[in-house]
Amino acid sequence: MKFYPKLLAGMLLLTGILQAKAQTTFKFAEVSDTHVGSDNALEDLQRTVNDINSQPDLAFVIISGDITEFGADAELRQAKAVLDGLHKPWYIIPGNHDTKWSESGGNTFRKVFGNETFSFSYGGYHFIGTNSGPNMRMGPGQVPRENIVWLDDILKGKDKAMPIIYINHYPQNEDLNNWYEAIDRLKQHNIQLILCGHGHANRVFDFEEIPGVMCRSNLRAKDSIGGYNIVAITNGKAAFEERTPVAARNRPWAEVSLSSHAAGTGKAAFPRPSFAMNDSFPNVKTAWVYQDNSDIGGGMALYGDLIISTNTAGEIYALQQKSGRKKWTFSTKGKIYATPVVAGNKVVVGSSDHFIYCLNAANGKLLWQFETDKPLVASTRIVDGITYTGSSDGHFRAIDLNTGKLIWEYADVNGFVEDKPLFYQGNIYFGSWGNDFYALDGHTGALKWKWNNGAANRMFSPAACWPVAADNKVFIVAPDRFMTAFNAATGDVIWRKSRPDVRMRESLGLSADSSEVFIKTMEGRLYGVSTRADSLQLLWQSPVEIGYELDPAAPVERDQVIYVPTHSGVVYAINAKDHSLLWKFKLSNCLVNEVLPVGDKQVLVSTMDGKLALLRY
């Protein structure tokens, strides 16, 4: 068949003309960062809803994330009640505040609003919105793995000539660990504009030559009235006006041209995450890699030759350690962020569908389930046939491992529980997203002591770190960047310290001989802290520089090697004697949930974007 370049160019031009004719002029409202649960947020949102309803020329409304302040069930329902007052179609996605601090692991967002993504066409354009994360674990944002799979399905059946406007809460740059996964897919189509929130300000961006627009928060901030944006699509342009409700005032502030930015139309090459570091350590290899179609939001457990993991599709499943092949799967009805725990032939894990599940670890058959009043995002600790689990309903429970019957419950937890509790000297210790840290009698559930960090902001709570203990002390770190050592029996604070040059956050682990607590700082430095000193005593600092780091997962030691997880998908192996680098390996560009040494120079690694791998070195 003969090829006619001029004819092809003419056909493409005609397609573009026909496509342009199919498009109509229209306006829509873009509302972002409503933060229901914060001061004046409900009133600001109600004013915006009323104002939008007063404008018949607005075709629909897009709400681009951070709907709530803390992702709480009550906040989500309050927001939904106000948004239901809109007299025109509206489309919504979550932001980091709706997912990182969610007592339901994002499950309630899906129940209240019906989904965490949207896809619709209007006026000759296709609008696509996805979640942004971070989901439960602190780190950079991440479009969930299941949203990436969903995006593939959405784009697969679309006419590639149809102009696309993409919406995500985050800017489409390295603020998201996997920004390139979405943007590279969109570039295979006629992507023309990207909308985001997150920054609370009106700004124009260049996202790899694709025009991007960040829209202001709906909050009034230091003003007396909040605001939102009106977007007009006409004649190949998108014009933005900031709208002030009550005052009914519009302020034009930006106009961007709309044209195709499909692959090949740009001139520049754009950076992508490099895995070149792996070439420097050729002895480190993946024996196998399992790729889930959903996020993996927790760690792993071992049962014989099986690895038991979970995902945010609500599945508990077992992989064979030798091959990575799946042996069994058990499905729950909610996202799972808990780390499974095995005792004997039983595995226990909580789900955001309100149930704690106990399965036969060999075959995944249900042995018992225990229902709670709210979702579970916390992990379980099993000691002497008793399972200890915190929930999002203000309760902490001890359940008989063999029967699934309640032994006791403590019903006065302030906020929800996310961490894995510590059992030490007969007591069970855990933190909550209410700025409190608790010690309960492990046999009766009686409160031994409770400590509050005194912070006005619940986001400083000691809730996401897994506490450790040694030398009659319990240790925690928290987002307030303090490390605290308690008398394990009385709760008296032995020392509590924050250092500007050692910005610890939520990641800590215990050395194999219990003489040191490992802390990882936001600057990506690893320290050893004495468990015996009566003040914060830094025993050593590793010379290894990891870089900016937020991953709350714990460093772990085995066979004189300290394994350090990071939010950028890299695992560092540090010599426990001189703290030098043994090797590093990049499995992903997303957060490492856990590094689990399994002996014989082998470690299991799982990452938030659904990868689970066996490394050998």
PAPAFI-589539 format. One record per residue (C-alpha): residue number from 1; residue in one letter; x, y, z. Coordinates in steps of 0.5 Angstrom, whole numbers. Last residue first. Layout:
<recs>
    nr   rest      xx      yy      zz
   NUM      A       X       Y       Z
...
</recs>
This chain:
<recs>
    nr   rest      xx      yy      zz
   617      Y      45     -22      95
   616      R      38     -25      94
   615      L      31     -20      94
   614      L      24     -23      94
   613      A      19     -19      91
   612      L      12     -16      93
   611      K      10     -10      88
   610      G       3      -7      89
   609      D       4       0      89
   608      M       5       1      96
   607      T      12      -3      96
   606      S      13     -10      99
   605      V      20     -13     100
   604      L      22     -20     102
   603      V      29     -21     104
   602      Q      35     -26     103
   601      K      42     -27     105
   600      D      41     -34     108
   599      G      35     -31     112
   598      V      28     -29     112
   597      P      29     -22     113
   596      L      23     -18     112
   595      V      23     -11     109
   594      E      16      -7     110
   593      N      12      -2     107
   592      V      17       1     102
   591      L      14       7      99
   590      C      14       8      91
   589      N      19       9      86
   588      S      20       1      86
   587      L      25      -4      87
   586      K      31       0      88
   585      F      37      -3      91
   584      K      42      -1      96
   583      W      48      -5      99
   582      L      53      -6     104
   581      L      53       2     106
   580      S      57       3     113
   579      H      54       3     120
   578      D      61       0     123
   577      K      58      -6     126
   576      A      51      -6     124
   575      N      53      -6     116
   574      I      47      -2     113
   573      A      43      -5     107
   572      Y      39       0     104
   571      V      32      -1     101
   570      V      29       4      96
   569      G      22       5      93
   568      S      22      12      94
   567      H      19      12     101
   566      T      25       9     104
   565      P      26       2     108
   564      V      32       1     112
   563      Y      35      -6     113
   562      I      40      -6     119
   561      V      45     -12     118
   560      Q      49     -16     123
   559      D      45     -22     122
   558      R      38     -19     123
   557      E      36     -12     124
   556      V      30      -8     122
   555      P      29      -1     120
   554      A      21       1     121
   553      A      16       3     116
   552      P      14      11     117
   551      D      17      13     110
   550      L      18      20     110
   549      E      25      21     107
   548      Y      29      27     104
   547      G      36      24     102
   546      I      39      17     104
   545      E      45      19     106
   544      V      50      14     109
   543      P      55      16     114
   542      S      51      12     119
   541      Q      50      16     126
   540      W      52      13     132
   539      L      51      13     140
   538      L      46      18     140
   537      Q      44      19     147
   536      L      37      22     149
   535      S      37      22     156
   534      D      37      17     162
   533      A      41      12     158
   532      R      40       5     157
   531      T      36       5     151
   530      S      42       8     147
   529      V      40      12     140
   528      G      43       9     134
   527      Y      42      14     128
   526      L      40      13     121
   525      R      40      20     116
   524      G      34      21     111
   523      E      33      28     112
   522      M      27      27     115
   521      T      30      22     120
   520      K      31      15     121
   519      I      31      12     128
   518      F      34       6     131
   517      V      33       4     138
   516      E      39       1     141
   515      S      41      -4     146
   514      S      36      -9     145
   513      D      41     -14     142
   512      A      37     -15     135
   511      S      37      -7     135
   510      L      30      -4     136
   509      G      26       0     130
   508      L      24       7     129
   507      S      20      11     124
   506      E      15      16     126
   505      R      18      23     125
   504      M      26      24     127
   503      R      28      31     125
   502      V      35      30     128
   501      D      38      37     127
   500      P      33      41     130
   499      R      33      37     136
   498      S      27      34     140
   497      K      27      31     146
   496      R      23      27     151
   495      W      26      24     157
   494      I      24      19     163
   493      V      17      21     162
   492      D      13      17     167
   491      G       8      12     164
   490      T       9       8     171
   489      A      11       1     169
   488      A      14       2     162
   487      N      18       8     165
   486      F      17      12     158
   485      A      22      15     153
   484      T      20      20     148
   483      M      22      22     141
   482      F      20      29     139
   481      R      19      31     131
   480      D      12      33     132
   479      P      10      27     127
   478      A      12      22     133
   477      V      17      18     136
   476      I      16      13     141
   475      F      20       9     146
   474      V      18       4     152
   473      K      23       3     158
   472      N      24      -2     163
   471      D      31      -4     159
   470      A      28      -5     152
   469      A      21      -3     149
   468      V      19      -1     142
   467      P      13       3     139
   466      W      10       2     132
   465      C      10       9     130
   464      A       3      11     126
   463      A      -1      14     132
   462      P       4      18     136
   461      S      -1      24     135
   460      F       2      31     131
   459      M      -4      31     126
   458      R      -8      32     132
   457      N      -6      39     133
   456      A      -7      42     139
   455      A      -1      38     142
   454      G      -1      36     149
   453      N       3      30     148
   452      N      -2      26     152
   451      W       0      20     156
   450      K      -5      14     159
   449      W      -3       9     165
   448      K      -5       3     167
   447      L     -12       2     164
   446      A     -15      -4     165
   445      G     -16      -9     160
   444      T     -15     -15     164
   443      H     -10     -19     162
   442      G      -5     -15     158
   441      D      -6      -9     163
   440      L      -7      -3     159
   439      A      -2       3     157
   438      Y      -4       8     152
   437      F      -1      14     148
   436      D      -6      20     147
   435      N      -5      25     141
   434      G     -12      23     139
   433      W     -10      19     133
   432      S      -8      14     137
   431      G      -2      10     141
   430      F      -1       3     143
   429      Y       2      -1     149
   428      I       0      -7     152
   427      N       2      -9     159
   426      G       5     -16     161
   425      Q      12     -14     161
   424      Y      12     -12     154
   423      F       7     -12     149
   422      L       7      -7     143
   421      P       1      -5     139
   420      K       1      -5     131
   419      D      -1       2     129
   418      E      -7       5     127
   417      V     -12       7     132
   416      F     -17      12     132
   415      G     -19      18     136
   414      N     -19      18     144
   413      V     -19      11     146
   412      D     -24      10     152
   411      A     -28       3     150
   410      Y     -22      -2     153
   409      E     -25      -9     151
   408      W     -24     -16     154
   407      I     -24     -23     153
   406      L     -28     -23     146
   405      K     -29     -29     143
   404      G     -26     -31     137
   403      T     -25     -38     139
   402      N     -18     -40     138
   401      L     -15     -33     138
   400      D     -19     -31     144
   399      I     -20     -23     143
   398      A     -17     -17     147
   397      R     -20     -11     144
   396      F     -18      -3     144
   395      H     -24       1     143
   394      G     -25       8     140
   393      D     -29       6     134
   392      S     -23       6     129
   391      S     -20       0     132
   390      G     -15      -3     136
   389      T     -13     -10     136
   388      Y     -10     -15     141
   387      T     -10     -23     139
   386      I      -9     -27     145
   385      G      -7     -34     145
   384      D       0     -33     149
   383      V       1     -26     145
   382      I      -2     -24     138
   381      R      -1     -17     136
   380      T      -6     -14     131
   379      S      -5      -9     126
   378      A      -9      -2     126
   377      V     -14       0     120
   376      L     -20      -3     122
   375      P     -27       0     120
   374      K     -32       2     125
   373      D     -37      -2     130
   372      T     -33      -8     130
   371      E     -35     -15     128
   370      F     -30     -21     130
   369      Q     -29     -27     124
   368      W     -28     -34     125
   367      L     -24     -40     122
   366      L     -24     -37     115
   365      K     -21     -42     110
   364      G     -14     -39     107
   363      N     -11     -45     106
   362      A      -5     -46     110
   361      A      -6     -40     114
   360      N     -13     -42     117
   359      L     -16     -35     117
   358      C     -18     -31     123
   357      Y     -21     -24     121
   356      I     -22     -18     124
   355      F     -28     -15     121
   354      H     -31      -7     120
   353      D     -30      -7     113
   352      S     -24      -3     114
   351      S     -20     -10     115
   350      G     -17     -13     121
   349      V     -12     -19     120
   348      V     -10     -25     124
   347      V      -7     -32     121
   346      K      -7     -38     124
   345      N      -3     -45     124
   344      G       1     -43     130
   343      A       1     -35     131
   342      V       1     -31     124
   341      V       0     -24     124
   340      P      -2     -20     118
   339      T       0     -12     117
   338      A      -6      -8     117
   337      Y      -8      -3     111
   336      I     -14      -7     108
   335      K     -19      -4     104
   334      G     -26      -7     105
   333      K     -31     -12     103
   332      T     -26     -18     105
   331      S     -23     -23     100
   330      F     -19     -29     102
   329      T     -14     -32      97
   328      W     -10     -38      96
   327      K      -3     -41      93
   326      K      -1     -35      89
   325      R       6     -36      86
   324      G      12     -32      88
   323      S      16     -38      86
   322      K      20     -40      92
   321      Q      16     -36      98
   320      Q      10     -39      95
   319      L       5     -33      96
   318      A      -1     -33     100
   317      Y      -7     -28     100
   316      I     -11     -23     104
   315      E     -16     -19      99
   314      G     -19     -12     101
   313      A     -18      -9      94
   312      T     -13      -5      98
   311      N      -8     -11      99
   310      T      -6     -16     104
   309      S       0     -21     105
   308      I       2     -28     107
   307      I       8     -31     105
   306      L       8     -38     105
   305      D      14     -43     106
   304      G      12     -44     113
   303      Y       8     -39     115
   302      L      11     -32     114
   301      A       7     -25     115
   300      M       8     -19     111
   299      G       7     -11     111
   298      G       1      -7     110
   297      G      -2      -2     104
   296      I      -1      -6      98
   295      D      -4      -2      93
   294      S      -8      -6      87
   293      N      -7     -10      81
   292      D      -1     -14      85
   291      Q       5     -15      82
   290      Y       9     -21      84
   289      V      17     -20      83
   288      W      22     -26      83
   287      A      29     -28      85
   286      T      30     -20      85
   285      K      38     -19      85
   284      V      43     -16      89
   283      N      50     -18      87
   282      P      50     -13      82
   281      F      51      -8      87
   280      S      53      -2      83
   279      D      48      -3      77
   278      N      42      -3      82
   277      M      44       5      83
   276      A      41       5      76
   275      F      34       5      77
   274      S      33      12      75
   273      P      26      15      76
   272      R      24      19      70
   271      P      26      26      67
   270      F      23      29      61
   269      A      25      29      54
   268      A      24      36      51
   267      K      21      37      44
   266      G      13      36      45
   265      T       9      33      40
   264      G      11      26      40
   263      A       7      23      46
   262      A       0      27      46
   261      H       0      34      48
   260      S      -6      36      44
   259      S      -8      43      44
   258      L     -12      48      49
   257      S      -9      55      50
   256      V      -9      57      58
   255      E     -12      64      61
   254      A     -11      66      68
   253      W     -13      71      73
   252      P     -20      74      71
   251      R     -23      76      78
   250      N     -31      75      79
   249      R     -35      78      85
   248      A     -41      75      87
   247      A     -40      79      94
   246      V     -43      73      98
   245      P     -39      68      94
   244      T     -32      70      91
   243      R     -31      67      84
   242      E     -23      67      82
   241      E     -24      67      74
   240      F     -20      62      70
   239      A     -20      62      62
   238      A     -19      55      58
   237      K     -18      56      51
   236      G     -19      52      44
   235      N     -25      57      42
   234      T     -28      56      49
   233      I     -28      53      55
   232      A     -30      57      61
   231      V     -27      55      68
   230      I     -30      58      75
   229      N     -26      58      81
   228      Y     -27      58      88
   227      G     -28      62      94
   226      G     -28      64     101
   225      I     -30      70     105
   224      S     -28      74     111
   223      D     -21      73     109
   222      K     -15      70     113
   221      A     -16      63     110
   220      R     -23      64     107
   219      L     -23      56     105
   218      N     -25      54      98
   217      S     -18      53      97
   216      R     -15      56      90
   215      C     -14      52      84
   214      M      -8      49      81
   213      V      -7      50      73
   212      G      -3      45      69
   211      P      -1      46      61
   210      I       2      40      58
   209      E       9      42      57
   208      E      12      37      62
   207      F       7      39      67
   206      D       8      47      66
   205      F       4      50      72
   204      V      -1      56      73
   203      R      -2      58      80
   202      N      -8      60      84
   201      A      -7      58      91
   200      H      -9      53      96
   199      G      -3      48      94
   198      H      -7      42      94
   197      G     -11      43      88
   196      C     -10      40      81
   195      L     -13      41      74
   194      I      -9      38      68
   193      L     -10      41      61
   192      Q     -10      38      54
   191      I      -9      31      53
   190      N     -10      28      47
   189      H      -8      21      48
   188      Q      -2      17      49
   187      K       0      23      53
   186      L      -5      21      58
   185      R      -1      14      59
   184      D       5      17      60
   183      I       2      22      65
   182      A      -1      17      70
   181      E       5      13      71
   180      Y       9      19      70
   179      W       6      22      77
   178      N       9      16      81
   177      N      12      18      87
   176      L       7      25      87
   175      D      10      31      89
   174      E      15      29      83
   173      N      11      33      78
   172      Q       3      32      77
   171      P       1      37      82
   170      Y      -3      34      87
   169      H     -11      33      87
   168      N     -12      30      81
   167      I     -16      32      75
   166      Y     -15      30      67
   165      I     -18      34      62
   164      I     -18      30      55
   163      P     -19      32      48
   162      M     -22      26      44
   161      A     -17      24      38
   160      K     -15      18      42
   159      D     -22      15      41
   158      K     -23      12      48
   157      G     -24       4      49
   156      K     -17       3      52
   155      L     -17      10      56
   154      I     -22       8      61
   153      D     -19       1      62
   152      D     -12       4      63
   151      L     -14       9      68
   150      W     -17       3      72
   149      V     -11       0      72
   148      I      -7       6      74
   147      N     -13       7      80
   146      E     -12       0      82
   145      R      -4       2      83
   144      P      -6       8      87
   143      V      -4      15      85
   142      Q       1      16      90
   141      G       3      23      94
   140      P       9      23      98
   139      G      10      19     104
   138      M       6      18     110
   137      R       2      11     110
   136      M      -5      11     110
   135      N      -6      13     103
   134      P      -2      18     100
   133      G      -6      19      96
   132      S      -8      22      89
   131      N     -14      19      87
   130      T     -16      20      80
   129      G     -20      24      76
   128      I     -22      24      68
   127      F     -26      29      64
   126      H     -27      28      57
   125      Y     -28      34      52
   124      G     -33      35      46
   123      G     -38      39      51
   122      Y     -38      34      56
   121      S     -35      27      57
   120      F     -35      23      64
   119      S     -30      19      68
   118      F     -29      20      76
   117      T     -25      17      81
   116      E     -25      15      89
   115      N     -32      12      88
   114      G     -39      12      91
   113      F     -39      19      95
   112      V     -41      16     102
   111      K     -38       9     101
   110      R     -32      11      97
   109      F     -30      16     102
   108      T     -32      11     108
   107      N     -27       6     105
   106      G     -21      11     105
   105      G     -17       7     110
   104      S     -23       8     115
   103      E     -20      12     120
   102      S     -17      17     114
   101      W     -11      21     116
   100      K      -7      19     110
    99      T     -14      19     105
    98      D     -18      25     106
    97      H     -13      29     108
    96      N      -9      27     102
    95      G     -14      29      97
    94      P     -20      25      95
    93      I     -24      26      88
    92      I     -31      29      86
    91      Y     -36      30      81
    90      W     -42      34      81
    89      P     -48      35      77
    88      K     -53      41      78
    87      H     -57      43      83
    86      L     -52      43      89
    85      G     -55      41      95
    84      D     -52      34      96
    83      L     -46      38      97
    82      V     -48      40     104
    81      A     -50      33     106
    80      K     -44      30     103
    79      A     -39      35     107
    78      Q     -42      33     113
    77      R     -42      26     111
    76      L     -34      26     110
    75      E     -33      30     116
    74      A     -37      25     121
    73      D     -33      19     117
    72      A     -26      22     119
    71      G     -22      24     113
    70      F     -18      29     117
    69      E     -19      36     114
    68      T     -24      34     109
    67      I     -26      35     102
    66      D     -18      35     101
    65      G     -19      33      93
    64      S     -21      36      87
    63      I     -29      38      87
    62      I     -31      39      80
    61      V     -38      42      79
    60      F     -43      42      73
    59      A     -46      46      67
    58      L     -45      53      70
    57      D     -49      58      66
    56      P     -55      57      71
    55      Q     -51      61      76
    54      S     -55      62      83
    53      N     -54      54      84
    52      I     -46      56      84
    51      D     -47      61      90
    50      N     -51      57      94
    49      V     -46      51      94
    48      T     -40      56      95
    47      R     -44      59     101
    46      Q     -45      52     104
    45      L     -37      50     103
    44      D     -35      57     107
    43      E     -40      55     112
    42      L     -38      48     113
    41      A     -30      50     113
    40      N     -31      56     118
    39      D     -25      53     122
    38      S     -23      46     120
    37      G     -28      39     120
    36      V     -29      40     112
    35      H     -23      42     109
    34      T     -26      45     103
    33      D     -19      44      99
    32      S     -22      45      92
    31      V     -28      47      88
    30      E     -28      48      80
    29      A     -34      51      77
    28      F     -36      49      70
    27      K     -37      54      64
    26      F     -39      52      57
    25      T     -37      53      49
    24      T     -38      47      45
    23      Q     -34      42      42
    22      A     -36      38      36
    21      K     -34      43      31
    20      A     -27      42      34
    19      Q     -27      35      33
    18      L     -29      36      26
    17      I     -23      41      25
    16      G     -18      36      28
    15      T     -21      30      24
    14      L     -20      35      18
    13      L     -13      37      20
    12      L     -11      29      21
    11      M     -14      28      14
    10      G     -10      33      11
     9      A      -3      31      14
     8      L      -5      23      12
     7      L      -6      26       5
     6      K       0      30       5
     5      P       4      24       8
     4      Y       2      19       2
     3      F       4      12       3
     2      K       3       7      -2
     1      M       0       0       0
</recs>
